[in-house]
Amino acid sequence: ETTRALLTAQAAAWQRILDHPFVSRTSAGSLPKATFDRWIAEDYFFVRSFQRYLEALSAVAPDDEARKVLADGLAALVPELALFEAAAAERGVDLSVEPSLVNLGYSAYLFTSVDEGWPVGITVLYAVEKAYYDAWASVRDTTGPDTQYAGFIANWSSPEFAAYVDQLADLVDREPLTPAMTLAFDRVLRFELAFWDLVHG
Ligand code: MP5
């Protein structure tokens, strides 16, 4: 299986995402407010870039099955963006701040991956969503009931989101693994780690 090969080859980097202090401190409830607020503003910019990337990827999807999965992903972004906007209003976060260069680079890379064609583009989508599923499922499993992050935890660790990530894995698994897909997967992991480092550092 293509996804199994990708995950196995990158097992150490994957574990670094799950062990990242941003993740463990979100679970423990010990994250400084300013750190989570910074993540909200950065991630809001990322998700809006991601929305346009998903539209671009849809345009190169090979068939209706793939287009349907991506349409579901796009639909989920409507309540997700509303969640960010509500949290920002409640916490006093300015969502219009200039994003970091890591974020600009990650956002731009999403579009670059579409230019490389469907197999690379869908590999990137799978990696981006799987990284967030695993990170937020880890928070879900290790946090207390009094968490202030319930909305975000539910957004990326619900059974529905897990099913969506499984569908993305199925789409990747239809493709034979190429060096370009391996490189794309590795790049997403490096961007994910840099993103956590940037908001937590
Ligand atoms: C996701 C995200 C998940 N929101 N932010 C980063 C840095 N990586 C992955 O994507 P989505 O569109 O929120 O499900």
Boltz pocket constraint, residues with backbone or C-beta under 6 A from the ligand:
constraints:
  - pocket:
      binder: B
      contacts: [[A, 43], [A, 46], [A, 47], [A, 50], [A, 80], [A, 128], [A, 129], [A, 131], [A, 132], [A, 192], [A, 195]]
      max_distance: 6.0
